[in-house]
Amino acid sequence: MAAFDIHANPEPRTRGALPYVIELQADLLSDLNTRLVAPFVPAQHYRGAVPRLNPVIDIEGEPHVLLVQQMAALPKRTLAAPALANAEAHRYDIIAAVDFLVTGI
């Protein structure tokens, strides 16, 4: 498991609306038994995205909106390995979105 890995949403109750989650936690903290994640929603089902807060990333060929404002901690054991994809190429936009959420700048 690594930062920016994208996994299928392990929560059956929300998987239909939010099919994927991304790990946001630094690899340095991989010994913790939880992972900080944020969900994705298919872009066609989400209106009102704030570009700086909600980067759009293609997952399995479809655009998805990252809902940074819905970050949560999940038990590490619930995230399936291997990851479906990795969004390292979007690192700057993702970190900027988290920073915008926390600091407003």
DADA-V826080 format. One record per backbone hydrogen bond with DSSP energy under -0.5 kcal/mol. NH is the residue of the N-H (numbers start at 1). CO is the residue of the C=O. Records with the same first field share a line. If there is no record, write none. Layout:
NH=CO, CO
//
This chain:
4=23
5=2
6=85
7=21
9=19
12=10
14=11
15=11
18=14
20=40
21=7
22=38
23=5
24=36
25=36
29=26
30=27
32=29
35=74
37=35, 72
38=22
39=67
40=20
41=65
43=63
45=42
46=43
51=49
53=50
54=50
57=55, 64
59=62
62=59
64=57
65=41
66=55
67=39, 65
68=53, 66
70=67
71=68
72=37
74=35
76=33
78=75
79=76
80=78
84=6
85=6
87=4
90=87
91=88
94=90
95=91
96=92
97=93
98=94
99=95
100=96
101=97
102=98
103=99
104=99, 100
105=99
//
